[in-house]
Structure formats: structure tokens, C-alpha cells
């Protein structure tokens, strides 16, 4: 991550605010030929796709994305089989936080957590701590957003709010139903879709028109 992300940008403890400035580096070409979407175990909000996905998105006019090639670490050559899918549009503040739990980036106080973090020499024991808030991913309920924020937005956006826990934080990717239909029609693998809820802050209108997209590890 030190090579891929802008130094001195974002929190070194929880990663809120980090910004990519160089290509991701791989040891070798990915061997998962049957997966059209790929992810990294240590970076949860970046998605990589095979060329077939890139071509289909471009053919169907999917908006809010761009592509770049990761590189091989030793040779500095671009990978031949996959692209990184970039999503840079940030949704306006729209998250409805009722019943969501949140935490701040600060020195942990729980004794069990302190013992575990000390054993693994975690950055969370060292700081610095930014004090910013991130929401925990909801369990057993859907992320809910104000529907007015989705007017005239592209097919791919990221949430304004940060989600995660401990030493991880990311801005989840939201997609339109058009993208969801493309994924299902083509039976693409390696990704999960989690329906979100769109709601009027003042009123009773509810809808399920958008989805959260994320990595699916095997």
C-alpha cells in the first residue's frame, strides 16, 4: 500500500482519506480464469475486471468508471488479463443512519482488543489517530439512502460516508440497476450484489433500485 497510495494523505491507522496515486502491483498474472471480477484480500474497495467486462461496460455506455492496468511488481510491465475499475464519483451526503452503529478512529480501550492488537503489532496500538467516524456495515438490514441524492448520477458511485471497523475503512461502491442487469445476464462471477434502500427523508416512499457491489472471495 505504501507504493500504491499517496504518502501522507489519509489516516495511517484506519485509512480514512487515503488516495491512490500509482498502479496496484501483482506478483504474477491472476490465475482465476473463471472469475470476471477479482479483488484483493487486503483492499476491500477496489475491483479488478477481465477485458470482457470492460468491453461490455463500454459497449452499453456504463458511466462513472474508468480503467487502468495494474503492473507486475518485478518487471514493471502491465498485466495482460485484467484492468482496475476506477470509481471516482462521490455520492452527496445521503446515508440515513437510523439504527447504524459507528466508531471513531482512536486508541482502543477494550482490554481484550488491546491484548490482541499488541500481539499482532497492529498500527492501531501506535497511532496517530484521526478521530474521524466510520459506520459499521449493517447486519440483517439494508443500507438506506435519501433517494433525492441519486438524481442525474452515473451508474457507478461511491458513498460519501466511510464504512469499516478497526484498521479498515472504505467507501462502498453503489451501482444502478442497469449494471446489475448486465452482471446477471452475463452470469459474471466474483462479485456480490447487496440491495440498498432508497427513501424520502420526508415521506413514505421506499424503493429498491440500486445495489452495493463488492468483492466475493472464494
HELIX and SHEET records of a PDB file:
HELIX    1   1 UNK A   51  UNK A   59  1                                   9    
HELIX    2   2 UNK A  111  UNK A  119  1                                   9    
HELIX    3   3 UNK A  123  UNK A  125  5                                   3    
HELIX    4   4 UNK A  147  UNK A  150  5                                   4    
HELIX    5   5 UNK A  177  UNK A  185  1                                   9    
SHEET    1   A 2 UNK A  25  UNK A  26  0                                        
SHEET    2   A 2 UNK A  71  UNK A  72  1                                        
SHEET    1   B 4 UNK A  37  UNK A  40  0                                        
SHEET    2   B 4 UNK A  43  UNK A  50 -1                                        
SHEET    3   B 4 UNK A  82  UNK A  86 -1                                        
SHEET    4   B 4 UNK A  66  UNK A  68 -1                                        
SHEET    1   C 2 UNK A 102  UNK A 104  0                                        
SHEET    2   C 2 UNK A 133  UNK A 135 -1                                        
SHEET    1   D 3 UNK A 144  UNK A 146  0                                        
SHEET    2   D 3 UNK A 197  UNK A 199  1                                        
SHEET    3   D 3 UNK A 206  UNK A 207 -1                                        
SHEET    1   E 4 UNK A 156  UNK A 158  0                                        
SHEET    2   E 4 UNK A 173  UNK A 176 -1                                        
SHEET    3   E 4 UNK A 210  UNK A 215 -1                                        
SHEET    4   E 4 UNK A 191  UNK A 195 -1                                        
END                                                                             
